[in-house]
Amino acid sequence: MYESMDETVYSAVQQMIDGNQYLKGKVVAGPDTVFEAGDFILLLGDLKHITDAHVEDTVPGSKFDSGVDLKKAIVSLVSNNKPTEMTKGFGTGETKVTDPEQAEKFKWLGVDSRMPVGVDNVHKIDSNSEEFRSMNIYTYKDSRGNEFKVKVKEGDGVKTTFLSFIGGKIGKLGDKVVLSVITAFPGKEGASIANRNDFMKNGHYFTTTSKEVIERSTGQVSERVMGFTQYWKKQTGK
């Protein structure tokens, strides 16, 4: 499935791993983890934590297909497309750059991987439209305790071949940049928005089939219904 490389490549990447505090002891360079992809060499270890992060029903978002070969999809994505964005720095200090030599992160955001990867549940409409304003808001926290508020609507997503991949530079081999995976997620719409709390202001919403998400969401529609229910109880005593 993947083209094997010379043992010297694996040895060189292993040295990069051993010199990296975040990677040392967590991944071993070899034919199952190191892949040539156009102008890049990719270090892709166990990606289960990434696919698992995009299957939880109570967290609105696009979902990976069960059993997706994410490594193959990432290799295809990087091999067939130039990065959409390059940056240096991290957190609030992260800035875009145009010189690949200065880049610390290489990003492919919402690009066609040319193979099915999952379901896109992110959609965009006019944020001032009555449809958008009447949608309920779902509030949840991620594993780090960060709170997010997003618009949700009951419904199915659409199958997608589009994928986002962000890789961190850990070195170079010849003229090829070596990247370690930072994250990946399926879908195209809203791929460039880093903070989920910015989705609403841009007219983005999530479709979901999770009854729990729908029932726990609140908004203009549910508030009107609740108001009428309270009024009815006062009038009837029921």
Steps between C-alpha positions, in 0.01 A plus 500: 500500500783738587839525332779387730800726546867440566600399853715812521182710482345314793822538697513875435136549600559291813777739601251787466253309718762432767590868508140614537356506855144459372571202273777308675379158613156546341568401139763298314610587146431222250297399195172525696566853630720683247363591156621703204238749380614736225724767649456358849579198714223423748536340841159348573479283811181373662221735384221341704487799736419720198232279348345438843479874561269534201247227576352618833131577438470758779775716346357661183729477201600306193559129553757258363367183341539192716812316389630787285865460392600844623869449427424424136269802478763735649771368267265551202409850618859617546627327185246667273470848650714792614446626858224758529677673787835505681560646846764546767454530875232345714188610683433873494845554350429299186540701179476420130817482291569463128854362524499119553836528674339711775191281535451282807151381405376399157124492449269349243158641593186363335679340204386206287679179605348315200361223718198469734591600855177577683192719536504881492254640755604866471285734291488873432214742432434871550552570870225765486241269346192400697591134453839546663376725781226252590742208535570376851836541671682205651752560778764242589852464638794316347737268684706800614200678652471763225137605443353537153168625367390390152180506296351157437228358278364147491598323180757295313833622368642434154763249398834667433845438357624832638749493783710734711847405620740701715858382532786628715851521356749281684786523249611464139638215292667640193249741349200333667340636817419235762162551667347341807122496521338762725139443402263410217125529451252431218296752303542824309267767640649709782832313489702821539319611819723414794265590787160334503351797680552694175273271300173675590617849403591366155165329441621145556285233661521125563260230398464215748301182547569494874175527696700605805649799319161611368330459838775688686514788251320827570399796288223716369281211392529305824462814708175586325373148557605507865336840545175375356518190719546710813210727396277197436581353842412830671170525313392138540678395817628193314 
